[in-house]
């Protein structure tokens, strides 16, 4: 299992932070230069709610993936989780592998700030192809560190945008 968690403190209320998190196709897409397309495939696209489906193409370290995921456990202004599958390719190796992955975004109000955290995880299947994928990932670096850095970039983007808009 691959796991990573990151957090930031934002000078804004949970309600304000939540309103920015609802912008999947714009702010989420812009939150990381490794994103290459983010789509909510349901109408209406907001508010965040259980069952809301999205797709996202992105790079995490050396691998490129297409995530197909649904939101779960949505509690407005407090948390939401997402779970789905991601099909990754690991250039230059000519094969793809699919993993189950997900994350939990939490907002915790503290004084005049919000602690925004995101815990992400991926489960590589215990198959021959999964073992090949794990070996390939290990050759290219520390995938948990890559996942942490990817997640932190997103959170820092939200912090910057929200605090700039609040000035």
C-alpha positions as CSV (number, residue, x, y, z in Angstrom):
1,X,0.0,0.0,0.0
2,X,1.2,3.5,-0.9
3,X,0.2,6.2,1.5
4,X,0.9,9.9,1.9
5,X,-0.5,12.8,3.9
6,X,0.0,16.5,3.8
7,X,-1.6,19.5,5.5
8,X,-1.5,23.3,5.4
9,X,-3.1,26.1,7.5
10,X,-5.1,28.6,5.7
11,X,-6.1,32.0,7.0
12,X,-9.8,31.5,6.2
13,X,-12.9,29.8,7.6
14,X,-13.8,26.2,6.7
15,X,-16.8,27.6,4.8
16,X,-14.6,29.7,2.6
17,X,-12.1,26.9,2.0
18,X,-14.9,24.5,1.2
19,X,-16.3,26.9,-1.5
20,X,-12.9,26.7,-3.3
21,X,-12.6,22.9,-3.0
22,X,-15.9,22.6,-4.9
23,X,-14.2,23.9,-8.1
24,X,-13.0,20.6,-9.5
25,X,-12.7,21.5,-13.1
26,X,-11.0,24.8,-12.5
27,X,-9.1,25.2,-9.2
28,X,-8.4,21.5,-8.8
29,X,-7.1,21.3,-12.3
30,X,-4.9,24.4,-11.7
31,X,-3.7,23.2,-8.3
32,X,-0.9,21.1,-9.8
33,X,1.1,21.4,-13.0
34,X,1.1,17.6,-13.2
35,X,-2.7,17.7,-13.8
36,X,-3.6,17.1,-17.4
37,X,-7.4,17.3,-17.4
38,X,-10.1,17.2,-14.6
39,X,-13.8,16.5,-15.4
40,X,-16.9,16.2,-13.2
41,X,-19.1,13.9,-15.3
42,X,-22.3,14.6,-13.5
43,X,-24.8,17.5,-13.4
44,X,-24.9,19.6,-11.4
45,X,-21.2,19.8,-11.0
46,X,-21.5,21.2,-7.4
47,X,-22.2,21.1,-4.5
48,X,-19.8,18.3,-3.4
49,X,-22.0,15.3,-2.6
50,X,-21.9,11.6,-2.1
51,X,-21.7,9.9,-5.5
52,X,-20.3,12.8,-7.5
53,X,-18.0,11.3,-10.2
54,X,-14.9,12.8,-11.6
55,X,-12.1,11.9,-13.9
56,X,-8.5,13.3,-13.7
57,X,-5.4,12.7,-15.8
58,X,-2.2,13.4,-13.9
59,X,1.4,12.5,-13.4
60,X,2.7,11.4,-10.0
61,X,6.4,11.2,-10.3
62,X,7.3,9.1,-13.3
63,X,3.8,7.6,-13.9
64,X,0.9,9.0,-15.8
65,X,-2.6,8.0,-14.7
66,X,-6.3,8.4,-15.4
67,X,-8.4,8.4,-12.3
68,X,-12.1,7.5,-12.3
69,X,-13.5,8.2,-8.8
70,X,-16.6,9.0,-6.8
71,X,-17.0,11.2,-3.7
72,X,-18.1,9.5,-0.5
73,X,-18.7,10.5,3.2
74,X,-19.2,14.2,2.2
75,X,-19.9,16.4,5.3
76,X,-20.1,20.0,4.1
77,X,-17.3,22.2,5.4
78,X,-15.7,19.2,7.3
79,X,-14.6,16.4,5.0
80,X,-15.0,14.3,1.9
81,X,-13.4,11.1,0.6
82,X,-12.9,9.9,-2.9
83,X,-12.3,6.3,-4.1
84,X,-11.8,4.9,-7.5
85,X,-9.4,3.3,-9.8
86,X,-6.5,4.7,-11.7
87,X,-4.9,3.2,-14.7
88,X,-1.2,4.1,-14.9
89,X,1.5,3.8,-17.5
90,X,5.1,3.9,-16.6
91,X,7.1,5.2,-19.6
92,X,9.1,3.8,-21.2
93,X,7.8,0.3,-20.1
94,X,5.1,-0.7,-22.6
95,X,2.3,-1.8,-20.2
96,X,-0.4,-0.3,-18.1
97,X,-1.5,-1.3,-14.6
98,X,-4.7,-0.4,-12.6
99,X,-4.7,0.4,-8.9
100,X,-7.5,1.2,-6.4
101,X,-6.9,4.5,-4.9
102,X,-8.5,7.2,-2.8
103,X,-8.1,10.0,-0.4
104,X,-9.7,11.9,2.4
105,X,-9.8,15.7,2.5
106,X,-10.4,17.2,6.0
107,X,-11.1,20.8,7.1
108,X,-10.6,21.6,10.8
109,X,-11.3,25.1,12.0
110,X,-8.8,26.5,14.5
111,X,-9.1,30.1,15.7
112,X,-9.2,32.1,12.5
113,X,-7.6,29.4,10.4
114,X,-8.5,26.2,8.7
115,X,-6.2,23.2,8.8
116,X,-6.7,21.5,5.4
117,X,-5.3,18.0,5.1
118,X,-5.4,15.4,2.4
119,X,-4.5,11.7,3.0
120,X,-4.1,9.7,-0.2
121,X,-3.5,6.0,-0.7
122,X,-3.1,3.5,-3.5
123,X,-3.3,-0.3,-3.4
124,X,-1.4,-2.1,-6.1
125,X,-3.0,-5.4,-6.9
126,X,-1.1,-8.5,-5.6
127,X,-0.7,-9.9,-9.1
128,X,2.3,-10.6,-11.4
129,X,1.6,-7.4,-13.2
130,X,1.3,-5.6,-9.8
131,X,4.7,-6.9,-8.8
132,X,6.2,-5.8,-12.0
133,X,4.7,-2.3,-11.5
134,X,6.0,-2.1,-7.9
135,X,9.5,-3.1,-9.1
136,X,9.3,-0.5,-11.9
137,X,8.1,2.2,-9.5
138,X,11.0,1.4,-7.1
139,X,13.5,1.8,-9.9
140,X,12.2,5.3,-10.6
141,X,12.3,6.6,-7.1
142,X,10.3,6.9,-3.9
143,X,6.6,6.9,-5.0
144,X,5.4,7.7,-1.5
145,X,7.5,10.8,-1.4
146,X,6.3,11.7,-4.9
147,X,2.7,11.3,-3.8
148,X,3.4,13.4,-0.7
149,X,4.9,16.2,-2.8
150,X,2.1,16.0,-5.4
151,X,-0.5,16.4,-2.6
152,X,1.4,19.2,-0.9
153,X,1.6,21.2,-4.1
154,X,-2.2,21.0,-4.4
155,X,-2.8,22.1,-0.8
156,X,-0.3,25.0,-1.0
157,X,-2.0,26.2,-4.2
158,X,-5.4,26.3,-2.4
159,X,-3.7,28.2,0.5
160,X,-2.2,30.7,-1.8
161,X,-5.3,31.3,-3.9
162,X,-7.7,31.6,-0.9
163,X,-5.4,33.9,1.1
164,X,-4.8,36.1,-1.9
165,X,-8.5,36.4,-2.6
166,X,-9.1,37.3,1.1
167,X,-6.8,40.3,1.0
